[in-house]
Amino acid sequence: MPGAPGRWPFAGHVRGRWESGPVQIAWAGRVAHSALPEEAWEAAEALRDVLAGVVGDGRLDVLARAWSAIDTLPDRWKSREDLCILLAARDPAGTVLSGAGLTAVLVEGQTDWVAAALSGSPLFTEPGAPARAPVPQPSLRPGFRFVGLPKEAILPKSGEIAAACGVRAQPAADPTGAT
């Protein structure tokens, strides 16, 4: 997820992943990014902590459990209307995406970043914790790195997308992940 312009571009941002055997989930998001840096950091840590404990038996199960975990966030952050998150889950059957507060989801292709979801997808919602878990969507194209674009964000130039998300080096192996 790209940082926002300003003094603290990654305030409230969080990123992580979990893997057990063939089941993997990765997430990138932000919460309380419009708050003061201390509160944004505290909110991001809370989001990271609730997602770090998520386990599941398959891609759909782990996504359902991730949304249940997000629902346990303290109300002061869950009720904010600036939560944006992208979740990517994979098992041997494929990769599915879920999210909230996004206007675009891209996947890194061979030579460029391309759309991973069509307009009108359930991934594209207003920011904030949804009342119920969004329907998971398969990615339109295979890939290992995904970028979620929050509602007010401006899409960086293709060659600058990874850097805008805080990625400073190319991944060494097969890093399933949301950015």
C-alpha positions as CSV (number, residue, x, y, z in Angstrom):
1,M,0.0,0.0,0.0
2,P,1.6,3.3,-1.0
3,G,2.4,5.9,1.6
4,A,0.5,9.2,1.7
5,P,2.1,12.5,0.8
6,G,3.3,14.5,3.8
7,R,5.6,14.3,6.8
8,W,4.6,10.8,7.9
9,P,3.9,8.9,4.7
10,F,3.5,5.5,6.4
11,A,1.7,6.5,9.6
12,G,-0.6,3.7,10.6
13,H,0.7,1.3,7.9
14,V,1.2,-2.3,8.7
15,R,2.3,-5.3,6.7
16,G,2.8,-9.0,7.5
17,R,2.3,-12.6,6.5
18,W,1.7,-16.0,7.9
19,E,2.4,-19.4,6.4
20,S,1.8,-23.0,7.5
21,G,2.4,-25.7,5.0
22,P,0.6,-24.9,1.7
23,V,-1.6,-22.1,3.3
24,Q,-0.3,-18.5,3.2
25,I,-1.8,-15.2,3.9
26,A,-0.2,-11.7,3.5
27,W,-1.7,-8.4,4.4
28,A,-0.9,-4.7,4.0
29,G,-3.0,-1.9,5.4
30,R,-3.3,1.2,7.3
31,V,-5.4,2.4,10.2
32,A,-5.6,5.7,12.0
33,H,-3.2,7.2,9.4
34,S,-4.8,10.6,9.8
35,A,-4.1,10.6,13.6
36,L,-1.0,11.8,15.3
37,P,2.0,9.5,14.7
38,E,1.9,7.9,18.2
39,E,-1.8,6.9,17.9
40,A,-1.3,5.8,14.3
41,W,1.6,3.6,15.4
42,E,-0.5,2.2,18.3
43,A,-3.4,1.4,15.9
44,A,-1.0,-0.3,13.4
45,E,0.5,-2.4,16.1
46,A,-3.0,-3.5,17.3
47,L,-3.9,-4.4,13.7
48,R,-0.6,-6.3,13.2
49,D,-1.2,-8.1,16.5
50,V,-4.7,-9.3,15.7
51,L,-3.7,-10.5,12.3
52,A,-0.5,-12.2,13.5
53,G,-2.5,-14.8,15.4
54,V,-4.6,-15.8,12.4
55,V,-4.3,-19.4,11.3
56,G,-6.5,-21.4,8.9
57,D,-7.0,-24.6,7.0
58,G,-7.2,-23.1,3.5
59,R,-7.3,-19.7,1.7
60,L,-11.0,-19.1,2.3
61,D,-10.8,-20.2,6.0
62,V,-7.8,-18.0,6.7
63,L,-9.5,-15.0,5.1
64,A,-12.6,-15.5,7.2
65,R,-10.5,-15.7,10.3
66,A,-8.6,-12.6,9.4
67,W,-11.8,-10.6,9.1
68,S,-13.0,-12.0,12.4
69,A,-9.7,-10.9,13.9
70,I,-10.0,-7.4,12.5
71,D,-13.4,-7.2,14.1
72,T,-11.8,-7.5,17.5
73,L,-9.9,-4.3,17.1
74,P,-10.7,-1.7,19.7
75,D,-13.8,0.4,18.6
76,R,-11.8,3.6,18.5
77,W,-9.8,2.3,15.5
78,K,-12.4,0.0,14.0
79,S,-15.0,2.8,13.9
80,R,-12.6,5.2,12.2
81,E,-13.3,5.7,8.6
82,D,-9.7,5.4,7.4
83,L,-9.1,1.7,7.7
84,C,-7.8,0.4,4.4
85,I,-6.5,-3.2,4.0
86,L,-5.6,-5.8,1.3
87,L,-5.4,-9.5,2.2
88,A,-4.0,-12.1,-0.2
89,A,-4.4,-15.8,0.7
90,R,-3.0,-18.7,-1.2
91,D,-3.2,-22.5,-1.1
92,P,-2.8,-25.2,-3.7
93,A,-6.1,-24.2,-5.3
94,G,-4.9,-20.6,-6.0
95,T,-4.9,-17.1,-4.7
96,V,-7.8,-15.0,-3.5
97,L,-7.9,-11.4,-2.5
98,S,-10.1,-9.5,0.1
99,G,-10.0,-6.0,1.2
100,A,-11.6,-2.8,2.3
101,G,-11.1,0.9,1.5
102,L,-9.5,0.3,-1.9
103,T,-10.0,1.7,-5.3
104,A,-7.6,-0.5,-7.2
105,V,-5.6,-3.7,-6.7
106,L,-2.6,-4.3,-8.9
107,V,-0.4,-7.4,-9.3
108,E,3.2,-7.4,-10.4
109,G,3.5,-8.9,-13.8
110,Q,6.5,-9.9,-15.9
111,T,7.2,-6.4,-17.0
112,D,4.7,-4.1,-15.4
113,W,2.0,-3.8,-12.7
114,V,-1.5,-4.8,-14.0
115,A,-5.0,-4.9,-12.6
116,A,-5.7,-7.8,-10.3
117,A,-9.5,-7.0,-10.0
118,L,-12.1,-5.4,-12.2
119,S,-13.9,-2.2,-11.4
120,G,-17.0,-3.0,-9.4
121,S,-15.2,-5.7,-7.4
122,P,-16.2,-6.2,-3.8
123,L,-12.6,-5.3,-3.0
124,F,-13.4,-1.7,-3.8
125,T,-15.3,-0.2,-0.9
126,E,-15.3,2.9,1.3
127,P,-12.6,3.0,4.0
128,G,-13.5,1.5,7.4
129,A,-14.2,-1.8,8.9
130,P,-16.9,-3.5,6.9
131,A,-20.1,-4.7,8.7
132,R,-19.4,-8.2,7.4
133,A,-16.4,-9.9,5.7
134,P,-16.2,-9.0,2.0
135,V,-16.5,-11.8,-0.6
136,P,-13.0,-13.0,-1.5
137,Q,-12.1,-12.5,-5.2
138,P,-9.7,-14.5,-7.3
139,S,-6.9,-12.4,-8.8
140,L,-7.3,-11.8,-12.5
141,R,-3.7,-12.7,-13.0
142,P,-1.3,-14.8,-11.1
143,G,1.4,-13.1,-9.1
144,F,3.2,-12.9,-5.8
145,R,3.2,-9.2,-5.0
146,F,-0.1,-7.2,-4.9
147,V,-0.6,-3.5,-4.2
148,G,-3.8,-2.1,-2.8
149,L,-4.6,1.6,-3.6
150,P,-6.5,3.5,-0.9
151,K,-9.4,5.7,-2.0
152,E,-7.6,9.1,-2.0
153,A,-4.2,7.8,-3.1
154,I,-2.7,8.7,-6.5
155,L,-1.4,5.7,-8.5
156,P,2.4,6.1,-8.8
157,K,4.1,5.6,-12.1
158,S,4.5,1.9,-12.9
159,G,8.2,1.9,-12.3
160,E,7.8,3.6,-8.9
161,I,5.0,1.5,-7.4
162,A,7.2,-0.7,-5.2
163,A,9.2,2.2,-3.9
164,A,6.0,4.2,-3.2
165,C,5.0,1.2,-1.0
166,G,8.3,1.3,0.9
167,V,9.9,-1.6,-0.9
168,R,13.6,-0.9,-1.3
169,A,14.8,-4.2,-2.7
170,Q,13.6,-6.9,-5.0
171,P,12.4,-10.1,-3.3
172,A,14.8,-12.9,-3.2
173,A,12.4,-15.8,-3.8
174,D,8.7,-16.5,-4.0
175,P,7.3,-13.9,-1.5
176,T,3.5,-14.1,-1.5
177,G,2.5,-10.8,-0.2
178,A,0.3,-7.8,-0.2
179,T,1.9,-4.4,-0.3
